[in-house]
Amino acid sequence: MNLRIALAQINVTVGDFPGNEAKITESFAEARRKGADLVVFPELAVTGYPPEDLLFKKAFVRAGLRAADRLVKRCDKGVGFIGFVDEDAGGRIYNAAAVCFKGTWVGRHRKMELPNYGVFDEKRYFTPGSAPFLADCVVDPKHAVRIGVSVCEDIWVDGGPTRIQAQKRCRILVNLSASPYHTGKRLSRERMLIRRARECTCWIVYLNLVGGQDELVFDGGSMVVNPSGKVVFRAPQFEEGVFLTEISVSPTAVPPSREIPQLKLGRRRGAGRAVLNRSAKVLEPDEEIFKALVLGLKDYVHKNGFSHVVVGLSGGIDSAVTAAIAVAALGNHSVTGVSMPSRYSSAETKQDAHAVAASLGIQFLEIPIEGMLQASLRSLEPVFMGLEPNVTEENIQARLRGMLLMALSNKFGWLVLATGNKSEISTGYCTLYGDMVGGFAVIKDVPKTWVYRVGRFANRHFGRAVIPESTFKRVPTAELKPGQKDQDILPPYSRLDSVIRAYVEENKPIQEIRRTSGLSKKALESVIQMIDRSEYKRRQAPLGIKITPRAYGRDRRMPLTSQFREF
């Protein structure tokens, strides 16, 4: 039996019921025009994911139920699997998949395994389901292809619902997911699905959400895996669309059961020549991160009603990469770069800031801060009399720049993009209310060593050196005092980033980190202290796109007031 499957990898928005409903309706119609027998949508496609505390609002839940009911009635041909929020008579809610056939509710699967780690808080909202869903695609009175439906975490858990479905002679396991991206996630997903297909001796149809939602990016990358564990189809990452593939499944002698819905698909008509999609290529890590950042920024800007962003261009790699991502996401007409030189800005960094703006074709403004700096120092002179200059005078410069960017934001309605990277945010090597100012921090979760790699890929993406070679080669500096270099305070970024990965992302003990960091005991303890002490800054920083396995914010929740030290 050949089954044509449509993977409706769509980009929805939390709470946009009319928009999400229209997108699901259009995608289902497109899939049916192509002759799809089964059409699979993402987890919580009706409400958007994650809806968070909107789930405490009965009006939100009921609006989603009404939308789901309308969608089921519109799916009047073929079989549809649609993620929605379900509610029982007692008012308990479930993360569920609606199964519809010929405009009717065939049944629903209520997610049984609720994740409550990392960015997930599903036990805060949902009740777990009690039994997995099964349905039979009937070939004749004695033969059928049995399908099992699950939602995201259900398929990740060893011995979970999919094992039960396989034991009940399912041949196809359909999984609706909203699995957020981080580096390495695609490979871990694929390995898990291959293992599950082999364990269950089943076809697996895995459908993942695509799009940006606040700091999360969902990368799509939906796939179909055969019972031998071979990935026979991959949808592209970071791209929305209805992707068509076909599988051949031998029906089995499954006895009829009143407890299992019967789906009589009938003969496919009028779509025999529909073109099946080719499997997408697997992205290299640098391209994957670049595309995640582009999609995350694009969706945050557009879904929140902005049309223009502004970036402070220092002539350094962080601001150059941020500007390049902004242009890739929004187009050069929607980006303004601002150079705000001081007495410490070198001719080289000023030149590079101008070169990046010119190469990207964005509006470029130059607003020197020297006059404002002098006025600020004069105002503070009576208070600071007799005291030596220190980091205070450095931070004044950063805060003047932040003030200017926010003035432009207020006047023109532009969204300010903060340009700090994960290495700086981790150690507090940034100025609160200064260079941390902004509405969205694009590279907040990108370690400094990766910023350079993303910058190199940006040049490949644009087909020219939008970021000049001098920017890559220059020793990193904040240019807030004469001769300043980042490494006056921080270890080399290659070593620093390995410590941040071990301490923040992997939760390794200090003794283990000490053996592999290449830093002295004193230097390592200094870095750990900087990370711990800077939690108050991170709590006040703008949100940014998650691309590592453990980002600050949802992933890592540390108390500000704590006397615990590991050394």
C-alpha positions in Angstrom: 0.0 0.0 0.0 1.5 3.4 -1.1 0.7 6.2 1.2 1.3 9.8 0.2 2.3 11.9 3.2 2.3 15.7 3.4 4.5 17.2 6.1 2.9 20.6 6.8 6.0 22.3 8.3 4.3 25.6 9.1 5.3 28.7 11.0 2.6 29.8 13.4 2.3 32.5 16.0 1.2 32.1 19.6 -2.3 33.3 20.1 -2.9 34.2 16.4 -5.9 32.0 16.0 -7.2 33.5 12.8 -3.8 33.5 11.2 -2.9 30.0 12.4 -6.3 28.6 11.3 -5.9 30.1 7.9 -2.4 28.7 7.5 -3.6 25.2 8.5 -6.6 25.4 6.2 -4.5 26.5 3.2 -1.8 23.9 3.9 -4.4 21.1 4.2 -5.9 22.2 0.8 -2.5 22.3 -0.8 -1.7 18.8 0.5 -5.0 17.4 -0.8 -4.4 19.0 -4.2 -1.2 17.0 -4.3 -3.0 13.9 -3.4 -1.8 13.4 0.1 -3.5 10.6 2.1 -2.1 11.8 5.5 -1.4 15.5 6.4 0.6 16.1 9.5 0.9 19.4 11.3 3.1 20.5 14.3 2.5 20.2 18.0 0.0 22.9 19.2 -0.3 24.3 15.6 -3.6 25.8 16.5 -2.4 27.9 19.5 1.3 28.3 18.7 4.1 27.0 20.9 4.8 27.6 23.7 1.7 29.4 24.9 3.0 29.6 28.5 0.7 31.2 31.0 -1.9 32.1 28.4 -3.0 28.5 29.1 -4.3 29.7 32.5 -6.8 31.9 30.6 -10.0 30.0 29.9 -10.8 32.4 27.0 -7.5 31.3 25.3 -8.2 27.6 25.7 -11.8 27.9 24.5 -10.8 30.0 21.5 -8.3 27.3 20.5 -11.0 24.6 20.9 -13.4 26.5 18.6 -10.6 26.9 16.0 -9.8 23.2 16.2 -13.4 22.2 15.7 -13.7 24.4 12.6 -10.4 23.0 11.2 -11.6 19.4 11.7 -14.8 20.2 9.7 -12.8 21.8 6.9 -10.4 18.8 6.6 -13.1 17.0 4.6 -10.8 14.7 2.6 -7.9 12.5 3.7 -6.6 12.2 7.2 -5.3 15.2 9.2 -3.2 15.3 12.4 -3.4 18.7 14.1 -1.8 19.8 17.3 -4.2 21.7 19.7 -5.0 22.3 23.4 -7.7 19.9 24.5 -10.0 20.2 27.6 -12.0 17.6 29.5 -15.3 18.0 31.4 -13.4 18.7 34.6 -11.5 21.7 33.1 -8.2 19.9 32.9 -6.2 20.7 29.7 -4.0 18.5 27.5 -1.4 19.0 24.9 -3.1 17.0 22.2 -3.3 15.9 18.6 -6.6 15.9 16.8 -7.1 13.1 14.3 -9.7 14.1 11.6 -11.1 12.2 8.7 -13.6 13.4 6.1 -14.6 16.4 8.3 -15.2 14.5 11.5 -13.3 13.9 14.7 -11.9 10.4 14.6 -10.2 10.8 17.9 -7.5 12.6 19.8 -4.2 11.7 21.4 -3.3 13.4 24.6 0.4 13.8 25.2 1.5 11.3 27.8 5.1 12.3 28.5 5.3 16.0 29.6 8.8 17.5 29.5 9.7 19.7 32.5 13.4 20.5 31.9 15.4 23.1 30.1 13.0 25.5 28.3 10.0 23.2 29.0 7.4 23.7 31.8 4.6 21.5 30.5 3.7 20.0 33.9 2.9 23.5 35.0 -0.1 23.5 32.6 -1.0 20.1 31.2 -2.4 16.9 32.5 -0.8 13.8 31.0 -2.8 11.6 28.7 -3.6 8.0 29.9 -3.5 5.9 26.7 -1.9 6.1 23.2 -4.1 6.6 20.1 -4.4 4.0 17.3 -6.3 4.0 14.0 -6.5 1.6 11.1 -6.2 2.7 7.4 -8.4 -0.1 6.0 -7.5 -1.8 2.7 -10.1 -4.5 2.8 -12.2 -6.2 5.5 -9.2 -8.2 6.7 -6.2 -6.0 6.0 -5.2 -2.5 7.3 -2.2 -0.3 8.1 -2.4 0.6 11.7 -1.2 4.1 12.7 -0.1 5.3 16.1 -0.1 9.0 17.0 2.1 10.7 19.5 3.2 14.2 20.5 6.8 15.3 20.8 8.2 14.0 24.1 6.2 10.8 23.8 8.6 9.5 21.2 11.8 10.5 23.1 11.0 8.4 26.1 12.3 4.8 26.1 9.5 2.4 26.7 6.9 5.2 26.3 3.7 5.4 24.2 5.4 4.5 20.9 6.5 1.1 22.4 3.0 0.4 23.4 1.7 1.3 19.9 4.3 -0.9 18.3 3.2 -3.8 20.5 -0.4 -3.2 19.3 0.9 -3.8 15.7 1.2 -0.3 14.5 3.1 0.0 11.2 3.4 3.8 11.1 4.1 6.1 14.1 3.1 9.7 13.5 4.7 12.3 15.8 3.7 15.9 16.0 6.6 18.0 17.5 7.6 21.5 18.5 11.3 20.8 19.2 13.4 23.9 19.6 16.8 24.3 17.9 20.2 24.3 19.4 23.5 23.2 18.0 23.6 19.5 17.6 19.9 19.1 18.1 19.2 17.9 14.5 21.7 15.1 14.9 20.4 14.0 18.4 16.8 14.0 17.0 17.8 11.9 14.0 19.7 9.4 16.1 16.7 9.0 18.5 14.3 8.5 15.6 16.5 5.9 13.9 16.8 4.0 17.2 13.0 4.2 17.8 12.2 3.0 14.2 14.5 0.0 14.6 13.1 -0.8 18.1 9.5 -0.6 17.0 10.0 -2.0 13.5 7.8 0.9 12.3 7.8 3.7 9.9 8.2 7.0 11.7 6.7 10.2 10.3 8.1 13.1 12.4 6.8 16.6 11.9 8.5 19.5 13.6 7.5 23.1 13.9 9.4 25.9 12.2 9.7 29.6 13.1 10.8 31.9 15.9 9.0 32.5 19.2 10.6 34.9 21.5 14.1 33.5 22.3 13.3 30.0 20.8 13.8 29.0 17.2 12.1 25.9 15.8 14.1 24.5 12.9 11.7 22.2 11.1 13.8 19.5 9.6 10.8 17.1 9.6 11.7 13.6 8.5 10.5 10.1 7.6 12.4 7.0 8.8 11.8 3.5 7.6 11.6 0.4 9.9 15.3 -0.4 9.2 16.3 3.0 10.6 17.1 4.7 7.3 16.1 8.4 6.9 14.2 8.2 3.6 13.1 11.9 3.5 14.2 15.1 5.1 12.3 18.4 4.9 14.6 21.5 4.9 15.6 23.2 8.2 14.3 26.8 8.8 12.0 26.7 5.8 8.2 26.7 5.9 6.2 24.6 3.4 4.1 21.6 2.6 6.5 18.8 1.7 5.3 15.7 -0.1 6.7 12.2 0.1 5.5 8.7 -0.3 6.0 5.4 1.5 5.1 1.8 0.7 3.7 -0.2 3.6 2.4 -3.8 3.4 -1.0 -4.1 5.1 -1.3 -6.7 7.8 -4.1 -8.9 8.8 -5.4 -6.7 11.6 -8.7 -7.9 13.0 -11.5 -5.3 13.1 -12.0 -3.6 16.5 -14.7 -1.3 17.6 -12.2 0.4 19.9 -10.0 1.5 16.9 -11.3 4.0 14.3 -11.4 2.7 10.8 -10.1 5.0 8.0 -11.2 4.0 4.5 -9.0 6.2 2.3 -10.3 5.0 -1.1 -8.5 5.5 -4.4 -6.4 8.6 -4.9 -7.8 10.7 -7.8 -6.5 13.6 -9.8 -3.1 13.9 -8.3 -1.2 10.9 -9.6 1.4 13.2 -11.2 2.0 15.4 -8.2 5.7 16.0 -7.8 7.2 14.5 -4.7 9.8 16.7 -2.8 13.4 15.7 -2.8 15.2 15.3 0.5 16.8 18.4 1.7 20.6 18.6 2.3 22.0 18.5 5.8 23.4 21.9 6.8 26.9 22.5 8.1 27.0 23.9 11.6 28.0 27.5 10.6 25.2 27.7 8.1 22.7 26.1 10.6 23.5 28.7 13.2 23.4 31.6 10.7 19.9 30.5 9.5 18.7 30.0 13.1 19.7 33.6 13.9 18.2 35.0 10.7 14.9 33.2 11.3 14.7 34.1 15.0 15.3 37.8 14.3 13.0 37.9 11.3 10.1 36.4 13.2 10.6 38.4 16.4 10.6 41.6 14.4 7.6 40.8 12.2 5.5 39.0 14.8 5.9 41.9 17.2 4.9 44.6 14.7 8.3 46.2 14.0 9.5 47.2 10.5 12.9 48.6 11.2 15.9 47.9 13.4 19.0 49.9 14.4 22.4 48.6 15.3 25.3 50.4 16.9 28.3 49.8 14.6 31.6 49.9 16.5 33.8 48.5 13.8 34.1 45.2 15.7 33.1 41.7 14.8 30.0 41.5 17.0 28.2 44.5 15.6 29.2 43.6 12.1 27.8 40.1 12.4 24.6 41.5 14.0 24.1 43.9 11.1 24.7 41.2 8.5 22.1 38.9 10.1 19.7 41.8 10.3 20.0 42.5 6.6 19.7 38.8 5.7 16.5 38.6 7.8 14.9 41.9 7.0 16.5 43.5 3.9 18.9 46.4 3.9 16.0 48.9 3.6 14.9 47.9 7.2 18.3 48.3 8.9 20.2 51.4 10.1 23.7 51.4 11.4 25.0 54.0 13.8 28.6 54.8 14.5 29.2 56.7 17.8 32.9 57.4 18.0 34.7 58.7 21.0 38.2 60.1 21.7 39.4 56.5 22.0 37.9 55.2 18.7 40.6 54.4 16.2 40.6 55.4 12.6 40.6 51.7 11.7 37.4 50.8 13.6 35.6 53.9 12.3 36.6 52.9 8.8 35.4 49.3 9.3 32.0 50.5 10.6 31.5 52.6 7.6 32.7 49.8 5.3 30.2 47.3 6.8 27.3 49.7 6.3 28.3 50.5 2.8 28.8 46.9 1.8 25.4 45.9 3.3 23.7 48.9 1.7 22.1 50.1 4.9 21.4 53.6 6.1 24.5 54.9 8.1 24.5 57.6 10.8 27.5 58.9 12.6 26.9 60.6 15.9 30.1 61.4 17.9 29.8 61.2 21.7 32.8 63.4 22.6 30.7 66.5 23.4 28.3 64.6 25.5 31.2 62.8 27.3 32.8 66.1 28.2 29.5 67.5 29.4 28.9 64.4 31.6 32.4 64.6 33.1 32.0 68.3 33.8 28.8 67.7 35.6 30.3 64.9 37.7 33.6 66.8 38.3 32.6 68.3 41.7 31.5 64.9 42.9 34.4 63.0 41.6 37.1 65.6 42.6 40.3 64.0 43.8 39.3 60.5 42.6 41.3 58.6 39.9 39.5 57.7 36.7 38.4 54.0 36.5 35.7 51.9 34.9 33.2 54.6 35.8 34.4 56.8 33.0 34.5 53.9 30.6 30.9 53.0 31.4 29.7 56.5 30.9 30.7 56.2 27.2 28.8 53.0 26.8 25.8 54.4 28.4 25.8 57.5 26.2 25.8 55.3 23.2 22.9 53.3 24.7 21.0 56.5 25.3 21.5 57.6 21.7 20.3 54.3 20.3 17.2 54.4 22.5 16.5 58.0 21.4 16.5 56.9 17.8 14.2 54.0 18.8 11.8 56.3 20.5 11.7 58.9 17.8 11.4 56.5 14.8 10.0 53.4 16.2 13.1 51.3 15.5 13.9 48.2 17.4 17.4 48.4 19.0 19.5 45.3 18.5 22.0 44.6 21.2 25.3 43.2 20.0 26.8 41.4 23.0 27.9 37.8 22.6 27.6 34.9 25.1 31.3 35.2 26.2 30.7 38.8 27.3 27.3 38.2 28.8 28.7 35.2 30.7 31.5 37.2 32.4 29.8 40.5 32.7 32.2 42.1 30.3 29.5 44.5 29.2 27.9 47.6 30.6 24.4 47.5 32.1 22.3 50.3 30.5 25.1 50.8 28.0 26.1 48.2 25.3 23.5 45.9 26.9 20.7 48.3 25.8 18.3 46.9 23.3 15.0 45.2 22.6 16.5 42.0 21.2 20.0 40.5 21.5 20.7 38.6 18.3 24.0 36.9 19.2 23.4 36.8 23.0 23.8 33.0 23.0 26.7 32.8 20.5 30.2 32.4 22.0 32.8 34.7 20.7 34.7 32.0 18.9 31.5 31.1 17.0 30.8 34.8 16.2 33.9 34.7 14.0 32.6 31.6 12.3 29.2 33.0 11.7 30.8 36.1 10.3 32.8 34.1 7.8 29.6 32.3 6.7 27.8 35.7 6.4 30.4 36.7 3.8 29.7 33.4 1.9 26.0 34.0 2.2 26.2 37.4 0.6 28.8 36.3 -1.9 31.2 39.1 -0.9 33.1 40.4 2.0 30.4 42.4 3.7 32.5 42.1 6.9 36.1 43.3 6.0 39.1 41.1 6.7 40.5 43.7 9.0 37.5 43.2 11.4 38.3 39.5 11.7 42.0 40.1 12.3 41.8 43.0 14.8 42.4 42.1 18.5 39.1 42.6 20.3 38.8 45.8 22.2 36.0 47.9 23.7 37.9 51.1 22.9 36.9 52.8 26.2 40.4 53.8 27.2 43.8 54.0 25.6 45.4 50.7 24.5 42.5 48.6 25.8 42.2 45.0 24.8 39.6 42.3 25.9 42.4 40.0 27.0 43.6 42.5 29.6 40.7 41.2 31.7 39.6 38.0 30.0 41.5 34.8 29.1 41.9 34.1 25.4 38.4 33.5 24.0 39.1 29.9 22.9 39.9 28.9 26.5 37.1 31.1 28.0 34.5 29.6 25.7 35.5 26.1 26.7 35.1 27.0 30.4 31.7 28.6 29.7 30.5 25.5 27.9 31.7 23.2 30.7 30.5 25.3 33.6 27.2 26.8 32.2 26.0 24.4 29.5 27.3 21.0 30.9 27.3 21.8 34.7 30.7 20.1 35.1 32.4 20.4 38.6 35.2 22.9 39.0 37.8 20.2 39.6 37.0 18.6 36.3 37.1 21.9 34.4 40.4 22.7 36.0 42.0 19.6 34.4 40.9 20.5 30.9 40.7 24.4 30.7 44.4 25.2 30.3 44.0 28.0 32.8 45.7 28.4 36.1 43.7 27.8 39.3 43.6 31.5 40.0 42.6 32.4 36.4 39.8 29.8 36.4 38.4 30.9 39.7 38.4 34.5 38.5 36.3 33.4 35.4 33.9 31.4 37.6 33.5 34.4 39.9 32.8 36.7 37.0 30.1 34.3 35.7 28.4 33.9 39.1 28.6 37.6 40.0 27.1 38.7 36.6 23.7 37.0 37.1 22.1 40.3 38.0 23.2 41.8 34.7 21.9 38.9 32.7 18.5 39.1 34.5 18.2 42.7 33.1 19.5 42.0 29.6 17.2 41.8 26.6 16.2 38.4 25.5 18.1 36.8 22.6 18.0 33.7 20.4 18.9 30.4 21.9 21.4 28.4 19.9 23.4 26.5 22.5 22.2 23.5 24.5 21.9 25.7 27.6 21.2 29.4 27.2 20.7 32.0 29.9 17.1 32.6 30.8 14.6 29.7 30.5 17.4 27.1 30.4 19.5 28.3 33.4 17.7 29.9 36.3 20.1 30.9 39.1 19.3 33.0 42.2 20.8 36.5 42.3 21.2 36.3 46.1 23.3 33.3 46.9 26.4 32.7 49.1 27.2 29.3 47.5 30.7 29.0 46.0 32.1 25.8 44.5 35.7 26.6 45.4 
